[in-house]
Amino acid sequence: MTEPTSMESLHFAFDGLHPRAHFVPILVGVVGSGNLEVLLEPLAGSGRCEIDIRTSARGFGAIWEAVARDFHSRHRLAGVAISINDMGATPAVVSLRLDQAAASLPATQAGPTGAQP
């Protein structure tokens, strides 16, 4: 029996609380053995954070979901699309790269009263 050689694709979406000011796409990390790249792009007209993952490590959907939920519970991003291309990074490396990318985002947009959320 032949093992599948294709990449696994996963998608998670969360309602966000902190919309970001317009930003240019942000890329952190490098796709290579035991590492990954994370790309953040604006998600126009959305109050959601959408995370798309392509990974060579098949069968770890529950772990990916836990990492995505943990990231979102800490950052609550809105209007952001996240693409992850993974080559077997550990959950700790995934969290590090996500946090690096989030730290590069501009400040949140001001609310209706001009106050930051």
QUIRA-V29703 format. One record per backbone hydrogen bond with DSSP energy under -0.5 kcal/mol. CO is the residue of the C=O (numbers start at 1). NH is the residue of the N-H. Records with the same first field share a line. If there is no record, write none. Layout:
CO->NH / NH
//
This chain:
8->55
10->53
12->51
14->49
17->19
18->78
19->109
26->40
28->38
30->32
32->35
35->87
36->30
37->85
38->28
39->83
40->26
41->81
42->44
43->46
47->16
48->50 / 79 / 80
49->14
50->52 / 82
51->12
52->84
53->10
54->86
55->8
56->58
57->60
60->64
61->65
62->66
63->67
64->68
65->69
66->70
67->71
68->72
69->73
70->74
71->75
72->76
76->17 / 18
78->20
79->43
80->50
81->41
82->52
83->39
84->54 / 86
85->37
86->56
87->34
90->94
91->95
92->96
93->97
94->98
95->99
96->100
97->101
98->102
99->103
100->104
101->104
102->105
107->21
109->117
111->114
115->111
//
